[in-house]
Amino acid sequence: YLMMWGSNVPVTRTPDAHWMAEVRYRGTKVITVAPDYADNVKFADEWLPAQAGTDGALAMAMGHVMLKENFVERRVPFFENYVKQYTDMTMLVTLVEHPDGHGLTASKFVTAADLGQDVDDAHFKTVLWDKATGAPVVPNGSIGYRYNDDGQGKWNLDLEDLDPALSL
């Protein structure tokens, strides 16, 4: 599937439009989420005419369904491996008291600086919980490696032997 959402590719991204046409010829189903009938809608197999301003709620609902069906109700190995390698879902977040007194709510990512590590860009190096060692770990490739000399060649998340926990 190819979802076009928030960009009218044939008009606003003309140099990239041929990619959309090429994958359609190879069998890719194209879905367009747009409140109006635009140029990209006429090339789509399905048009989801979301009301203007509701696309954020639609995205949250879609994410909820994916998490519920592939993580909560049953464990899907492909899903778990994908989120471990390609998302920040495994990164730890701090919990703070909700301003309205509704318990705890997520705040910011836990960083190497929060663990007291004295390394370059510690405030930008996110932390995950390694199931193998039972300890917090800063994986290679988090955003803190992006902008210093130490991080050259470590811009992509490299888990090496780490086994990130998806929940605690």
Buried (B, 14 or more C-beta within 10 A) or exposed (E): EBBBBEBBBBEEBEEEBEEBEEBBEEEEEBBBBBEEEBBBBEBBEEBBEBEEEEBEEBBEEEEEEEBEEBBEEEEEEEBBEEBBEEEEBBBBBEEEEEEEEEEEEEEEBBBBBBBEEEBBBBEBBBBBBBEEEEEBBBBBBBBBBBEEEEBEEBBEBBBEEBBBBBEE
